Amino acid sequence: MPAGPLTLADLRKAGVVTSQEIVAAIDVYLRDPMAGPYRFDSGHSVDIAALVNATPAFAAVD
């Protein structure tokens, strides 16, 4: 794995998180965008709401 911060793709390729876990994280966000970070079984977490809010392309979506 690369040095520095890991992406979901890095974690998936290394087998640390599964595709099903990533889909589950997205499902939680879609059901409740205020749910907060999703914690994977591996202990890693992702805050999809923060990712969406930090992406300029989503600012233009109504």
C-alpha positions as CSV (number, residue, x, y, z in Angstrom):
1,M,0.0,0.0,0.0
2,P,1.1,3.6,-0.6
3,A,2.6,5.7,2.1
4,G,0.4,8.5,3.5
5,P,-3.4,8.7,3.6
6,L,-5.2,5.7,2.1
7,T,-8.1,5.9,-0.2
8,L,-11.1,3.6,-0.2
9,A,-9.6,2.1,-3.4
10,D,-6.3,1.4,-1.7
11,L,-8.1,-0.3,1.2
12,R,-10.3,-2.3,-1.2
13,K,-7.4,-3.4,-3.3
14,A,-5.5,-4.6,-0.2
15,G,-8.5,-6.5,1.0
16,V,-8.8,-4.4,4.1
17,V,-12.4,-3.4,3.3
18,T,-14.9,-5.2,1.0
19,S,-17.0,-3.8,-1.7
20,Q,-20.1,-4.7,0.3
21,E,-18.8,-2.6,3.2
22,I,-18.3,0.4,0.9
23,V,-21.8,0.0,-0.5
24,A,-23.1,-0.2,3.1
25,A,-21.4,3.0,3.9
26,I,-23.0,4.7,0.9
27,D,-26.4,3.3,1.8
28,V,-26.1,4.7,5.3
29,Y,-25.3,8.1,3.9
30,L,-28.2,8.0,1.4
31,R,-30.6,7.1,4.2
32,D,-29.3,9.7,6.6
33,P,-26.7,12.2,5.4
34,M,-26.3,13.4,9.0
35,A,-25.4,9.9,10.3
36,G,-21.7,10.7,10.7
37,P,-18.7,8.7,9.8
38,Y,-19.1,5.0,8.9
39,R,-16.8,2.6,10.7
40,F,-15.6,-0.4,8.8
41,D,-14.9,-3.8,10.5
42,S,-11.2,-3.1,10.0
43,G,-11.4,0.0,12.2
44,H,-11.1,2.5,9.3
45,S,-13.8,5.0,8.8
46,V,-15.1,7.3,6.1
47,D,-17.3,10.4,6.4
48,I,-19.2,10.4,3.1
49,A,-21.1,13.6,4.0
50,A,-17.7,15.4,4.4
51,L,-16.5,14.1,1.1
52,V,-19.7,15.2,-0.7
53,N,-19.5,18.7,1.0
54,A,-15.9,19.1,-0.1
55,T,-16.6,18.2,-3.7
56,P,-17.2,21.4,-5.7
57,A,-19.3,19.6,-8.3
58,F,-21.9,18.8,-5.7
59,A,-22.3,22.4,-4.8
60,A,-24.0,23.1,-8.1
61,V,-26.6,20.3,-7.6
62,D,-29.9,21.4,-6.2
